[in-house]
Amino acid sequence: MNTGTRYQVHISREGQLHIDSEPQVVPDGVDPSQVVIQILHIEAAGSGLPVLVQVHDERTSSRFDMQVMPDGTTQAPATPAPAAPQPVPAAPPQQLGSLFDRLAAAQAAGRAHDFDTAMPAADEILQQLTAEQGDTAAATLEAAQFRADLAYLSGEYAFATASWTWLALAWFDRLGPGKRRTQVAAQNAAQAWMQLPPHEAGPLASDLVNMLLEVAAPERTATMRAQIAERLGQPSN
């Protein structure tokens, strides 16, 4: 993600949370600001870059900018917004900090190609987020992307293909058509599929092609689908 990417966060008086106009699940007893940090830290850790956030919290009638750092901390932006700065939210509680620490450790193991350490850790994080927030919550999907990346890097191309195919459909259902996350997931699924040996590629081809047809207009995926058909020895549509 580019350093200049800015997320718009809105917290209503009732504590309902939206990030870039997308509703987010706030578990009982958890402050919405903690959910914001949890979700955006996963993205910051994955990219290694700060995530810029503009917050409007109706509960306190406050507006402020902050950065969520790859290590899960928050700080004021390097160039403050014209609006008067507001206090930066407190650091996440110990439970979230533990998740952040585990994610950072898994990221480091992945970068070192220590997949025996990284993949079980990523699986545990994904299972925790699925149980706490649901399998299509933004934080869960971010964690699933990290796990799919590990599968690709470790040569588990069938797992990566199936994961990215599901992720493309999940982002499409969550965000609607034409969104970058959906497009990237669809491209990653096709790229992983192309690495498979023929006996593994065949069974996954139908789901892959159906996903490409669902998440984008047919003309936008025509080239990818033609490459898939060519590899399968089928005439392209």
Contacts in CASP RR format, 6 or more apart in sequence:
PFRMAT RR
TARGET T0000
AUTHOR 0000-0000-0000
METHOD contacts of the structure
MODEL  1
MNTGTRYQVHISREGQLHIDSEPQVVPDGVDPSQVVIQILHIEAAGSGLP
VLVQVHDERTSSRFDMQVMPDGTTQAPATPAPAAPQPVPAAPPQQLGSLF
DRLAAAQAAGRAHDFDTAMPAADEILQQLTAEQGDTAAATLEAAQFRADL
AYLSGEYAFATASWTWLALAWFDRLGPGKRRTQVAAQNAAQAWMQLPPHE
AGPLASDLVNMLLEVAAPERTATMRAQIAERLGQPSN
1 43 0 8 1.000
1 44 0 8 1.000
1 47 0 8 1.000
1 49 0 8 1.000
1 51 0 8 1.000
2 49 0 8 1.000
3 49 0 8 1.000
3 50 0 8 1.000
3 52 0 8 1.000
4 52 0 8 1.000
5 51 0 8 1.000
5 52 0 8 1.000
6 52 0 8 1.000
6 53 0 8 1.000
6 54 0 8 1.000
7 19 0 8 1.000
7 20 0 8 1.000
7 40 0 8 1.000
7 51 0 8 1.000
7 52 0 8 1.000
7 53 0 8 1.000
7 54 0 8 1.000
8 19 0 8 1.000
8 20 0 8 1.000
8 21 0 8 1.000
8 54 0 8 1.000
8 56 0 8 1.000
9 17 0 8 1.000
9 18 0 8 1.000
9 19 0 8 1.000
9 36 0 8 1.000
9 53 0 8 1.000
9 54 0 8 1.000
9 55 0 8 1.000
9 56 0 8 1.000
10 17 0 8 1.000
10 18 0 8 1.000
10 21 0 8 1.000
10 56 0 8 1.000
10 58 0 8 1.000
11 17 0 8 1.000
11 32 0 8 1.000
11 33 0 8 1.000
11 55 0 8 1.000
11 56 0 8 1.000
11 57 0 8 1.000
11 58 0 8 1.000
11 59 0 8 1.000
12 58 0 8 1.000
12 59 0 8 1.000
13 58 0 8 1.000
13 59 0 8 1.000
15 26 0 8 1.000
15 32 0 8 1.000
15 59 0 8 1.000
16 23 0 8 1.000
16 26 0 8 1.000
16 32 0 8 1.000
17 23 0 8 1.000
17 24 0 8 1.000
17 26 0 8 1.000
17 32 0 8 1.000
17 35 0 8 1.000
17 36 0 8 1.000
18 24 0 8 1.000
19 36 0 8 1.000
19 39 0 8 1.000
19 40 0 8 1.000
19 138 0 8 1.000
22 138 0 8 1.000
22 174 0 8 1.000
22 175 0 8 1.000
24 32 0 8 1.000
24 35 0 8 1.000
24 36 0 8 1.000
24 39 0 8 1.000
24 137 0 8 1.000
24 138 0 8 1.000
25 35 0 8 1.000
25 133 0 8 1.000
25 134 0 8 1.000
25 137 0 8 1.000
26 32 0 8 1.000
26 35 0 8 1.000
27 35 0 8 1.000
27 132 0 8 1.000
27 133 0 8 1.000
33 55 0 8 1.000
33 57 0 8 1.000
33 89 0 8 1.000
34 92 0 8 1.000
34 93 0 8 1.000
34 96 0 8 1.000
35 139 0 8 1.000
36 53 0 8 1.000
36 55 0 8 1.000
36 68 0 8 1.000
36 89 0 8 1.000
37 68 0 8 1.000
37 72 0 8 1.000
37 74 0 8 1.000
37 89 0 8 1.000
37 92 0 8 1.000
37 96 0 8 1.000
38 92 0 8 1.000
38 96 0 8 1.000
38 99 0 8 1.000
38 100 0 8 1.000
38 139 0 8 1.000
39 138 0 8 1.000
39 139 0 8 1.000
39 142 0 8 1.000
40 51 0 8 1.000
40 53 0 8 1.000
40 68 0 8 1.000
41 51 0 8 1.000
41 68 0 8 1.000
41 69 0 8 1.000
41 70 0 8 1.000
41 72 0 8 1.000
41 100 0 8 1.000
41 103 0 8 1.000
42 103 0 8 1.000
42 139 0 8 1.000
42 142 0 8 1.000
42 143 0 8 1.000
42 146 0 8 1.000
43 51 0 8 1.000
43 142 0 8 1.000
44 50 0 8 1.000
44 51 0 8 1.000
44 68 0 8 1.000
44 69 0 8 1.000
44 70 0 8 1.000
44 72 0 8 1.000
45 70 0 8 1.000
45 71 0 8 1.000
45 72 0 8 1.000
45 100 0 8 1.000
45 103 0 8 1.000
45 104 0 8 1.000
45 107 0 8 1.000
46 70 0 8 1.000
46 107 0 8 1.000
46 146 0 8 1.000
47 70 0 8 1.000
48 70 0 8 1.000
49 70 0 8 1.000
50 67 0 8 1.000
50 68 0 8 1.000
50 69 0 8 1.000
50 70 0 8 1.000
51 67 0 8 1.000
51 68 0 8 1.000
52 65 0 8 1.000
52 66 0 8 1.000
52 67 0 8 1.000
52 77 0 8 1.000
53 65 0 8 1.000
53 66 0 8 1.000
53 67 0 8 1.000
53 68 0 8 1.000
54 63 0 8 1.000
54 64 0 8 1.000
54 65 0 8 1.000
54 81 0 8 1.000
55 62 0 8 1.000
55 63 0 8 1.000
55 64 0 8 1.000
55 65 0 8 1.000
55 66 0 8 1.000
56 62 0 8 1.000
56 63 0 8 1.000
57 63 0 8 1.000
62 86 0 8 1.000
63 83 0 8 1.000
63 86 0 8 1.000
64 81 0 8 1.000
64 83 0 8 1.000
64 85 0 8 1.000
64 86 0 8 1.000
64 87 0 8 1.000
64 88 0 8 1.000
65 76 0 8 1.000
65 77 0 8 1.000
65 80 0 8 1.000
65 81 0 8 1.000
65 83 0 8 1.000
65 85 0 8 1.000
66 74 0 8 1.000
66 75 0 8 1.000
66 76 0 8 1.000
66 77 0 8 1.000
66 88 0 8 1.000
66 89 0 8 1.000
67 74 0 8 1.000
67 75 0 8 1.000
67 76 0 8 1.000
67 77 0 8 1.000
67 78 0 8 1.000
68 74 0 8 1.000
69 75 0 8 1.000
70 104 0 8 1.000
71 100 0 8 1.000
71 104 0 8 1.000
72 92 0 8 1.000
72 97 0 8 1.000
72 100 0 8 1.000
72 104 0 8 1.000
73 91 0 8 1.000
74 88 0 8 1.000
74 89 0 8 1.000
74 91 0 8 1.000
75 88 0 8 1.000
76 85 0 8 1.000
76 88 0 8 1.000
92 100 0 8 1.000
99 125 0 8 1.000
99 128 0 8 1.000
102 121 0 8 1.000
102 124 0 8 1.000
102 125 0 8 1.000
103 125 0 8 1.000
103 143 0 8 1.000
103 146 0 8 1.000
105 117 0 8 1.000
105 121 0 8 1.000
106 117 0 8 1.000
106 118 0 8 1.000
106 121 0 8 1.000
106 122 0 8 1.000
106 125 0 8 1.000
106 146 0 8 1.000
107 118 0 8 1.000
107 146 0 8 1.000
109 115 0 8 1.000
109 117 0 8 1.000
109 118 0 8 1.000
109 121 0 8 1.000
110 117 0 8 1.000
110 118 0 8 1.000
110 150 0 8 1.000
110 153 0 8 1.000
113 153 0 8 1.000
113 154 0 8 1.000
115 150 0 8 1.000
115 153 0 8 1.000
115 154 0 8 1.000
118 150 0 8 1.000
119 147 0 8 1.000
119 150 0 8 1.000
119 151 0 8 1.000
119 154 0 8 1.000
122 143 0 8 1.000
122 146 0 8 1.000
122 147 0 8 1.000
122 150 0 8 1.000
123 147 0 8 1.000
125 143 0 8 1.000
126 140 0 8 1.000
126 143 0 8 1.000
126 144 0 8 1.000
126 147 0 8 1.000
129 137 0 8 1.000
129 139 0 8 1.000
129 140 0 8 1.000
129 143 0 8 1.000
130 140 0 8 1.000
133 139 0 8 1.000
133 140 0 8 1.000
134 140 0 8 1.000
135 170 0 8 1.000
136 170 0 8 1.000
136 173 0 8 1.000
136 174 0 8 1.000
138 174 0 8 1.000
141 167 0 8 1.000
141 170 0 8 1.000
141 171 0 8 1.000
141 174 0 8 1.000
144 163 0 8 1.000
144 166 0 8 1.000
144 167 0 8 1.000
144 170 0 8 1.000
145 167 0 8 1.000
145 185 0 8 1.000
147 163 0 8 1.000
148 159 0 8 1.000
148 160 0 8 1.000
148 163 0 8 1.000
148 164 0 8 1.000
148 167 0 8 1.000
148 188 0 8 1.000
149 160 0 8 1.000
151 157 0 8 1.000
151 159 0 8 1.000
151 160 0 8 1.000
151 163 0 8 1.000
151 192 0 8 1.000
152 160 0 8 1.000
152 188 0 8 1.000
152 191 0 8 1.000
152 192 0 8 1.000
152 195 0 8 1.000
155 195 0 8 1.000
157 192 0 8 1.000
157 193 0 8 1.000
157 195 0 8 1.000
157 196 0 8 1.000
157 200 0 8 1.000
158 196 0 8 1.000
158 200 0 8 1.000
158 204 0 8 1.000
160 188 0 8 1.000
160 189 0 8 1.000
160 192 0 8 1.000
161 189 0 8 1.000
161 192 0 8 1.000
161 193 0 8 1.000
161 196 0 8 1.000
161 204 0 8 1.000
161 208 0 8 1.000
162 204 0 8 1.000
162 207 0 8 1.000
164 185 0 8 1.000
164 186 0 8 1.000
164 188 0 8 1.000
164 189 0 8 1.000
164 192 0 8 1.000
165 189 0 8 1.000
165 204 0 8 1.000
165 207 0 8 1.000
165 208 0 8 1.000
165 211 0 8 1.000
167 185 0 8 1.000
167 189 0 8 1.000
168 182 0 8 1.000
168 185 0 8 1.000
168 186 0 8 1.000
168 189 0 8 1.000
168 211 0 8 1.000
168 215 0 8 1.000
169 211 0 8 1.000
169 214 0 8 1.000
169 215 0 8 1.000
171 179 0 8 1.000
171 181 0 8 1.000
171 182 0 8 1.000
171 185 0 8 1.000
172 179 0 8 1.000
172 182 0 8 1.000
172 214 0 8 1.000
172 215 0 8 1.000
175 181 0 8 1.000
175 182 0 8 1.000
176 182 0 8 1.000
177 215 0 8 1.000
177 216 0 8 1.000
178 216 0 8 1.000
182 215 0 8 1.000
182 216 0 8 1.000
183 215 0 8 1.000
183 216 0 8 1.000
186 211 0 8 1.000
186 212 0 8 1.000
186 215 0 8 1.000
186 216 0 8 1.000
186 221 0 8 1.000
186 224 0 8 1.000
187 224 0 8 1.000
189 208 0 8 1.000
189 211 0 8 1.000
190 208 0 8 1.000
190 212 0 8 1.000
190 224 0 8 1.000
190 227 0 8 1.000
190 228 0 8 1.000
193 201 0 8 1.000
193 204 0 8 1.000
193 205 0 8 1.000
193 208 0 8 1.000
193 228 0 8 1.000
194 227 0 8 1.000
194 231 0 8 1.000
196 202 0 8 1.000
196 204 0 8 1.000
201 231 0 8 1.000
201 232 0 8 1.000
202 232 0 8 1.000
205 228 0 8 1.000
205 232 0 8 1.000
208 228 0 8 1.000
209 225 0 8 1.000
209 228 0 8 1.000
212 221 0 8 1.000
212 224 0 8 1.000
212 225 0 8 1.000
213 221 0 8 1.000
213 225 0 8 1.000
222 236 0 8 1.000
225 236 0 8 1.000
225 237 0 8 1.000
226 236 0 8 1.000
229 235 0 8 1.000
229 236 0 8 1.000
229 237 0 8 1.000
230 236 0 8 1.000
END
